[in-house]
Amino acid sequence: MTDDLHCDTCERDVTREDAIRTKTMGDLDPTKWQSLCCPNCGRRLKTVFVGRED
């Protein structure tokens, strides 16, 4: 499995390291969730869990 993400808007592959991390939208806890966005066009690629489960 690869950690690369693909942006359908600008047709480029983005590594998780290069992705822009932003707060999530909606009711998700921003201390536990982050959105990974394309550094080229800003489109949200994936929302990932970054918090610890207790």
N, CA, C and O atoms as CSV, one atom per row, in Angstrom:
chain,resi,resn,atom,element,x,y,z
A,1,MET,N,N,0.837,-1.184,0.000
A,1,MET,CA,C,0.000,0.000,0.000
A,1,MET,C,C,0.880,1.245,0.000
A,1,MET,O,O,1.888,1.307,0.703
A,2,THR,N,N,0.495,2.205,-0.776
A,2,THR,CA,C,1.258,3.441,-0.879
A,2,THR,C,C,0.575,4.540,-0.067
A,2,THR,O,O,-0.639,4.517,0.135
A,3,ASP,N,N,1.362,5.485,0.388
A,3,ASP,CA,C,0.808,6.613,1.138
A,3,ASP,C,C,0.476,7.784,0.216
A,3,ASP,O,O,0.006,8.826,0.675
A,4,ASP,N,N,0.721,7.611,-1.095
A,4,ASP,CA,C,0.417,8.692,-2.017
A,4,ASP,C,C,-1.086,8.861,-2.185
A,4,ASP,O,O,-1.846,7.893,-2.164
A,5,LEU,N,N,-1.486,10.099,-2.351
A,5,LEU,CA,C,-2.880,10.447,-2.603
A,5,LEU,C,C,-2.947,10.988,-4.026
A,5,LEU,O,O,-1.940,11.449,-4.565
A,6,HIS,N,N,-4.116,10.935,-4.630
A,6,HIS,CA,C,-4.263,11.446,-5.993
A,6,HIS,C,C,-5.317,12.536,-6.017
A,6,HIS,O,O,-6.418,12.363,-5.494
A,7,CYS,N,N,-4.971,13.656,-6.626
A,7,CYS,CA,C,-5.908,14.768,-6.776
A,7,CYS,C,C,-6.574,14.657,-8.147
A,7,CYS,O,O,-5.909,14.751,-9.179
A,8,ASP,N,N,-7.887,14.457,-8.147
A,8,ASP,CA,C,-8.628,14.353,-9.401
A,8,ASP,C,C,-8.798,15.706,-10.076
A,8,ASP,O,O,-9.039,15.763,-11.281
A,9,THR,N,N,-8.678,16.789,-9.330
A,9,THR,CA,C,-8.860,18.122,-9.903
A,9,THR,C,C,-7.681,18.524,-10.786
A,9,THR,O,O,-7.872,18.967,-11.919
A,10,CYS,N,N,-6.461,18.370,-10.264
A,10,CYS,CA,C,-5.295,18.786,-11.056
A,10,CYS,C,C,-4.471,17.594,-11.552
A,10,CYS,O,O,-3.377,17.767,-12.089
A,11,GLU,N,N,-5.007,16.383,-11.368
A,11,GLU,CA,C,-4.396,15.166,-11.918
A,11,GLU,C,C,-2.934,14.977,-11.510
A,11,GLU,O,O,-2.066,14.721,-12.345
A,12,ARG,N,N,-2.683,15.110,-10.197
A,12,ARG,CA,C,-1.318,14.861,-9.738
A,12,ARG,C,C,-1.345,13.996,-8.491
A,12,ARG,O,O,-2.312,14.006,-7.729
A,13,ASP,N,N,-0.260,13.243,-8.294
A,13,ASP,CA,C,-0.094,12.437,-7.099
A,13,ASP,C,C,0.571,13.292,-6.030
A,13,ASP,O,O,1.478,14.072,-6.318
A,14,VAL,N,N,0.112,13.136,-4.803
A,14,VAL,CA,C,0.601,13.936,-3.683
A,14,VAL,C,C,0.979,12.987,-2.552
A,14,VAL,O,O,0.189,12.121,-2.177
A,15,THR,N,N,2.183,13.145,-2.009
A,15,THR,CA,C,2.558,12.340,-0.847
A,15,THR,C,C,1.922,12.949,0.390
A,15,THR,O,O,1.586,14.133,0.403
A,16,ARG,N,N,1.758,12.145,1.426
A,16,ARG,CA,C,1.200,12.662,2.684
A,16,ARG,C,C,2.076,13.771,3.255
A,16,ARG,O,O,1.567,14.704,3.875
A,17,GLU,N,N,3.381,13.676,3.053
A,17,GLU,CA,C,4.290,14.693,3.566
A,17,GLU,C,C,4.100,16.034,2.861
A,17,GLU,O,O,4.268,17.086,3.476
A,18,ASP,N,N,3.750,16.002,1.575
A,18,ASP,CA,C,3.568,17.234,0.806
A,18,ASP,C,C,2.169,17.824,0.946
A,18,ASP,O,O,1.958,19.001,0.654
A,19,ALA,N,N,1.224,17.020,1.386
A,19,ALA,CA,C,-0.156,17.489,1.514
A,19,ALA,C,C,-0.248,18.575,2.584
A,19,ALA,O,O,0.468,18.547,3.585
A,20,ILE,N,N,-1.140,19.523,2.349
A,20,ILE,CA,C,-1.393,20.593,3.304
A,20,ILE,C,C,-2.388,20.070,4.335
A,20,ILE,O,O,-3.435,19.533,3.971
A,21,ARG,N,N,-2.070,20.224,5.609
A,21,ARG,CA,C,-2.949,19.764,6.675
A,21,ARG,C,C,-3.811,20.922,7.168
A,21,ARG,O,O,-3.301,21.985,7.522
A,22,THR,N,N,-5.116,20.700,7.185
A,22,THR,CA,C,-6.042,21.742,7.615
A,22,THR,C,C,-7.031,21.158,8.613
A,22,THR,O,O,-7.152,19.941,8.747
A,23,LYS,N,N,-7.732,22.038,9.307
A,23,LYS,CA,C,-8.788,21.596,10.214
A,23,LYS,C,C,-9.940,21.030,9.399
A,23,LYS,O,O,-10.164,21.425,8.255
A,24,THR,N,N,-10.655,20.115,9.997
A,24,THR,CA,C,-11.796,19.517,9.314
A,24,THR,C,C,-12.995,20.443,9.354
A,24,THR,O,O,-13.044,21.390,10.138
A,25,MET,N,N,-13.948,20.158,8.508
A,25,MET,CA,C,-15.196,20.903,8.481
A,25,MET,C,C,-16.252,20.084,9.217
A,25,MET,O,O,-16.090,18.877,9.391
A,26,GLY,N,N,-17.295,20.711,9.636
A,26,GLY,CA,C,-18.386,19.991,10.283
A,26,GLY,C,C,-18.136,19.795,11.764
A,26,GLY,O,O,-17.494,20.615,12.420
A,27,ASP,N,N,-18.654,18.691,12.275
A,27,ASP,CA,C,-18.629,18.426,13.712
A,27,ASP,C,C,-17.453,17.570,14.174
A,27,ASP,O,O,-17.428,17.160,15.335
A,28,LEU,N,N,-16.485,17.289,13.316
A,28,LEU,CA,C,-15.345,16.472,13.730
A,28,LEU,C,C,-14.434,17.264,14.661
A,28,LEU,O,O,-14.205,18.456,14.452
A,29,ASP,N,N,-13.921,16.600,15.681
A,29,ASP,CA,C,-13.020,17.212,16.650
A,29,ASP,C,C,-11.682,17.524,15.973
A,29,ASP,O,O,-10.996,16.594,15.550
A,30,PRO,N,N,-11.285,18.798,15.856
A,30,PRO,CA,C,-10.043,19.154,15.156
A,30,PRO,C,C,-8.777,18.676,15.862
A,30,PRO,O,O,-7.705,18.677,15.257
A,31,THR,N,N,-8.876,18.268,17.130
A,31,THR,CA,C,-7.700,17.723,17.807
A,31,THR,C,C,-7.506,16.248,17.465
A,31,THR,O,O,-6.457,15.674,17.757
A,32,LYS,N,N,-8.512,15.636,16.849
A,32,LYS,CA,C,-8.430,14.217,16.496
A,32,LYS,C,C,-8.439,13.957,14.988
A,32,LYS,O,O,-8.038,12.883,14.539
A,33,TRP,N,N,-8.897,14.937,14.212
A,33,TRP,CA,C,-9.031,14.753,12.770
A,33,TRP,C,C,-8.379,15.904,12.017
A,33,TRP,O,O,-8.421,17.049,12.467
A,34,GLN,N,N,-7.775,15.600,10.870
A,34,GLN,CA,C,-7.216,16.615,9.986
A,34,GLN,C,C,-7.589,16.263,8.546
A,34,GLN,O,O,-7.752,15.093,8.198
A,35,SER,N,N,-7.720,17.286,7.732
A,35,SER,CA,C,-7.924,17.082,6.301
A,35,SER,C,C,-6.581,17.233,5.606
A,35,SER,O,O,-5.805,18.134,5.923
A,36,LEU,N,N,-6.313,16.346,4.656
A,36,LEU,CA,C,-5.122,16.449,3.825
A,36,LEU,C,C,-5.564,17.036,2.492
A,36,LEU,O,O,-6.460,16.500,1.840
A,37,CYS,N,N,-4.929,18.152,2.081
A,37,CYS,CA,C,-5.336,18.862,0.877
A,37,CYS,C,C,-4.185,18.939,-0.117
A,37,CYS,O,O,-3.013,18.899,0.260
A,38,CYS,N,N,-4.538,19.050,-1.382
A,38,CYS,CA,C,-3.560,19.160,-2.460
A,38,CYS,C,C,-2.793,20.476,-2.329
A,38,CYS,O,O,-3.413,21.530,-2.188
A,39,PRO,N,N,-1.448,20.439,-2.373
A,39,PRO,CA,C,-0.669,21.668,-2.269
A,39,PRO,C,C,-0.745,22.518,-3.538
A,39,PRO,O,O,-0.374,23.691,-3.520
A,40,ASN,N,N,-1.215,21.945,-4.618
A,40,ASN,CA,C,-1.291,22.671,-5.882
A,40,ASN,C,C,-2.604,23.446,-6.027
A,40,ASN,O,O,-2.598,24.629,-6.365
A,41,CYS,N,N,-3.734,22.769,-5.768
A,41,CYS,CA,C,-5.031,23.422,-5.985
A,41,CYS,C,C,-5.844,23.609,-4.707
A,41,CYS,O,O,-6.830,24.346,-4.707
A,42,GLY,N,N,-5.441,22.945,-3.608
A,42,GLY,CA,C,-6.132,23.100,-2.333
A,42,GLY,C,C,-7.306,22.164,-2.112
A,42,GLY,O,O,-7.938,22.222,-1.058
A,43,ARG,N,N,-7.616,21.304,-3.071
A,43,ARG,CA,C,-8.741,20.383,-2.928
A,43,ARG,C,C,-8.489,19.404,-1.785
A,43,ARG,O,O,-7.373,18.913,-1.616
A,44,ARG,N,N,-9.541,19.119,-0.993
A,44,ARG,CA,C,-9.420,18.146,0.094
A,44,ARG,C,C,-9.293,16.753,-0.513
A,44,ARG,O,O,-10.117,16.340,-1.328
A,45,LEU,N,N,-8.244,16.033,-0.101
A,45,LEU,CA,C,-7.981,14.704,-0.630
A,45,LEU,C,C,-8.463,13.602,0.296
A,45,LEU,O,O,-8.964,12.573,-0.156
A,46,LYS,N,N,-8.308,13.823,1.604
A,46,LYS,CA,C,-8.649,12.786,2.563
A,46,LYS,C,C,-8.728,13.391,3.947
A,46,LYS,O,O,-8.007,14.340,4.257
A,47,THR,N,N,-9.590,12.854,4.774
A,47,THR,CA,C,-9.656,13.224,6.184
A,47,THR,C,C,-9.111,12.049,6.978
A,47,THR,O,O,-9.553,10.913,6.806
A,48,VAL,N,N,-8.142,12.331,7.854
A,48,VAL,CA,C,-7.461,11.270,8.595
A,48,VAL,C,C,-7.554,11.482,10.102
A,48,VAL,O,O,-7.628,12.613,10.582
A,49,PHE,N,N,-7.547,10.383,10.831
A,49,PHE,CA,C,-7.557,10.402,12.284
A,49,PHE,C,C,-6.138,10.618,12.789
A,49,PHE,O,O,-5.236,9.858,12.437
A,50,VAL,N,N,-5.927,11.650,13.614
A,50,VAL,CA,C,-4.592,11.948,14.141
A,50,VAL,C,C,-4.534,11.909,15.649
A,50,VAL,O,O,-3.459,12.052,16.232
A,51,GLY,N,N,-5.669,11.717,16.291
A,51,GLY,CA,C,-5.720,11.677,17.742
A,51,GLY,C,C,-5.498,10.274,18.263
A,51,GLY,O,O,-5.498,9.304,17.505
A,52,ARG,N,N,-5.312,10.184,19.540
A,52,ARG,CA,C,-5.151,8.872,20.176
A,52,ARG,C,C,-6.501,8.403,20.663
A,52,ARG,O,O,-7.295,9.180,21.194
A,53,GLU,N,N,-6.748,7.123,20.475
A,53,GLU,CA,C,-7.969,6.542,21.019
A,53,GLU,C,C,-7.672,6.090,22.434
A,53,GLU,O,O,-6.701,5.371,22.673
A,54,ASP,N,N,-8.514,6.513,23.382
A,54,ASP,CA,C,-8.279,6.158,24.794
A,54,ASP,C,C,-9.000,4.892,25.162
A,54,ASP,O,O,-8.917,4.444,26.305
